[in-house]
């Protein structure tokens, strides 16, 4: 038996304003959960790529190292970074007469690697602005529905001349439910934003470290020594194209 004060009854009794608020909150919830699931899946996929970074420096050639990182540069920021570094090196060597050919190779590599990191960071940040917007505005959207429900309760009291529970239960119920809906939408969005932002910072930190190693490798043929002294691996037998700083 359906309760006369249940959600379905309140929906049927609610006016266009209450229904509009409810629809807006539902759309906010769907969009935020879509971003949370999609971005979380992307971060989980990058975990395997994180483990491949150490294997990259144990490869016997740069091409083999790229294969270790994966095949899709659009989905793997580490492979994208490595390929952009190699492209920057080749471009600098093949365009000595251009303006950027007069730049030191180290500066040119730094600029290109930074552009790649910025590109990957922008991709990681997609959707986070939506989560931040939903988390900050959903409670106020629900509060608007709350105010509207209280207004209806006051109007009902004024028209009937009494504050009997059967006259104001519906409007007050609308107000409470709108408040709850606003919080239900906002809380996952805020938590998801914080978690994804933390995961993105971890990926960005690894990208910067990898870029530093690639920078040293393209200039000298070897990655920089690890601070722990355990991951210092020199790639041997790799033909270089006079990749030395000017």
C-alpha positions in Angstrom: 0.0 0.0 0.0 1.4 3.3 -1.0 1.9 5.9 1.7 0.1 9.3 1.0 3.3 10.9 2.1 5.7 8.8 0.1 8.0 10.1 -2.6 5.6 9.1 -5.4 2.7 10.9 -3.8 4.7 14.0 -3.2 5.8 13.9 -6.8 2.2 13.7 -8.0 1.2 16.5 -5.6 4.1 18.7 -6.3 3.8 21.7 -8.6 6.0 22.5 -11.6 8.7 24.2 -9.5 9.2 21.2 -7.2 9.3 18.8 -10.2 11.8 21.0 -12.0 14.1 21.1 -9.0 13.8 17.3 -8.6 14.7 16.8 -12.3 17.7 19.2 -12.1 19.0 17.3 -9.1 18.5 14.0 -10.8 20.5 15.3 -13.9 23.2 16.6 -11.6 23.5 13.2 -9.9 23.6 11.3 -13.2 26.2 13.5 -14.7 28.4 13.5 -11.6 28.3 9.7 -11.3 29.1 9.4 -15.0 32.2 11.5 -14.5 33.2 9.6 -11.3 32.9 6.2 -12.9 34.6 7.2 -16.2 37.5 9.0 -14.5 38.0 6.3 -11.9 38.2 3.7 -14.6 40.8 5.8 -16.4 42.9 6.0 -13.3 42.7 2.3 -12.7 43.9 1.6 -16.2 46.9 3.9 -15.6 48.0 1.7 -12.7 49.3 -0.9 -15.0 51.1 1.8 -17.0 52.7 3.0 -13.7 54.3 -0.4 -13.2 55.6 -0.4 -16.8 57.8 2.7 -16.1 60.6 0.7 -14.4 60.4 -1.9 -17.2 60.9 0.8 -19.8 64.4 1.6 -18.5 65.3 -2.1 -18.7 64.4 -2.3 -22.4 67.3 -2.9 -24.9 66.0 -0.2 -27.3 63.8 2.8 -27.3 61.3 1.1 -29.6 61.2 -1.8 -27.2 60.6 0.6 -24.3 57.7 2.2 -26.1 56.2 -1.2 -26.6 56.5 -1.9 -22.9 54.6 1.3 -22.2 51.6 0.3 -24.4 50.3 0.9 -27.8 47.8 3.7 -27.4 49.4 7.0 -26.9 46.0 8.7 -26.5 45.2 6.6 -23.5 48.7 6.3 -22.0 50.3 9.7 -21.0 53.6 8.0 -20.4 53.9 6.7 -24.0 52.6 10.0 -25.3 55.4 11.8 -23.3 58.1 9.4 -24.6 57.0 9.8 -28.2 56.8 13.6 -27.9 60.3 13.7 -26.6 61.6 11.6 -29.4 59.7 13.7 -32.0 61.1 16.9 -30.4 64.7 15.5 -30.7 64.2 14.4 -34.3 62.5 17.7 -35.2 65.3 19.8 -33.7 68.0 17.8 -35.5 66.2 18.0 -38.9 65.3 21.7 -38.7 68.6 23.4 -37.8 67.8 26.4 -40.1 64.5 27.2 -38.3 64.3 29.7 -35.5 63.9 26.9 -32.9 66.9 25.2 -34.4 69.0 28.0 -32.8 67.7 27.1 -29.3 69.8 24.7 -27.2 68.5 21.2 -27.5 68.0 21.0 -23.7 65.7 24.0 -23.8 63.8 22.7 -26.8 63.3 19.3 -25.1 62.1 20.9 -21.9 59.5 22.9 -23.7 58.2 20.0 -25.7 58.1 17.6 -22.7 56.3 20.3 -20.7 53.7 20.7 -23.4 53.1 17.0 -23.4 52.6 17.0 -19.6 50.2 19.9 -19.9 48.2 18.1 -22.6 47.9 14.9 -20.4 47.1 17.0 -17.3 44.2 18.7 -19.2 42.8 15.3 -20.2 43.0 14.0 -16.6 41.2 17.1 -15.4 38.2 16.7 -17.7 35.0 16.5 -15.8 36.4 17.6 -12.5 34.9 21.1 -13.0 31.5 19.5 -13.3 32.0 17.6 -10.0 33.1 20.8 -8.3 30.1 22.7 -9.7 27.6 20.0 -8.6 29.2 19.7 -5.2 28.9 23.4 -4.6 25.5 24.1 -6.1 23.4 21.0 -5.4 22.7 21.8 -1.7 21.5 25.3 -2.8 19.3 23.8 -5.5 17.8 21.5 -2.8 17.5 24.4 -0.5 15.4 26.3 -3.1 13.0 23.3 -3.1 13.0 23.4 0.7 12.0 27.1 0.7 9.4 26.5 -1.9 7.9 23.7 0.1 7.8 25.8 3.3 6.1 28.5 1.3 3.4 26.1 0.3 3.0 25.0 3.9 2.5 28.6 5.0 0.0 29.2 2.2 -1.9 26.1 3.2 -2.0 27.4 6.8 -3.2 30.8 5.7 -6.0 29.4 3.5 -7.3 27.0 6.1 -6.8 29.2 9.1 -5.2 26.3 11.0 -1.9 24.5 11.2 -3.3 21.0 11.3 -0.8 18.3 10.4 -2.8 16.9 7.5 -2.8 20.3 5.8 0.9 21.0 6.0 2.4 17.5 5.9 2.6 17.4 2.1 4.4 20.8 1.7 6.7 20.2 4.6 7.5 16.7 3.2 8.4 18.3 -0.1 10.8 20.7 1.7 12.5 17.9 3.7 12.9 15.7 0.7 14.4 18.4 -1.5 16.9 19.1 1.3 17.9 15.4 1.4 18.1 15.2 -2.4 20.5 18.1 -2.5 22.8 16.5 0.0 22.6 13.1 -1.7 23.7 14.7 -5.0 26.4 17.0 -3.5 28.2 14.6 -1.1 29.3 12.0 -3.8 30.3 14.8 -6.1 32.6 16.4 -3.5 34.1 13.1 -2.4 34.6 12.0 -6.0 36.3 15.3 -6.8 38.7 15.0 -3.9 39.6 11.4 -4.7 40.1 12.0 -8.4 42.1 15.2 -7.9 44.4 13.3 -5.5 44.8 10.5 -8.1 45.5 13.0 -10.9 48.2 14.7 -8.8 49.9 11.3 -8.4 49.9 10.7 -12.1 51.2 14.3 -12.8 54.0 13.7 -10.3 55.0 10.5 -12.1 54.9 12.3 -15.4 57.2 15.0 -14.2 59.7 12.4 -12.9 59.5 10.4 -16.1 60.0 13.6 -18.1 63.1 14.4 -16.1 64.5 11.0 -16.9 63.6 11.2 -20.6 65.3 14.6 -20.8 68.5 13.3 -19.4 68.3 10.2 -21.7 67.8 12.2 -24.9 70.7 14.4 -24.1 73.2 11.8 -22.8 71.8 8.3 -23.7 71.2 7.4 -20.0 68.5 8.2 -17.4 69.6 10.2 -14.3 70.8 8.2 -11.3 68.0 7.3 -8.9 68.1 8.9 -5.5 68.0 5.4 -4.0 70.6 4.1 -6.4 68.5 1.1 -7.4 66.9 2.1 -10.6 69.9 3.6 -12.5 69.8 1.6 -15.7 71.7 2.8 -18.8 70.1 1.9 -22.2 72.9 0.3 -24.2 73.4 -0.2 -27.9 70.9 2.5 -28.9 71.9 4.4 -31.9 71.6 8.1 -31.2 71.6 11.0 -33.7 74.1 13.2 -32.1 71.7 14.0 -29.3 73.9 16.3 -27.4 73.3 19.7 -25.9 74.6 22.5 -27.9 
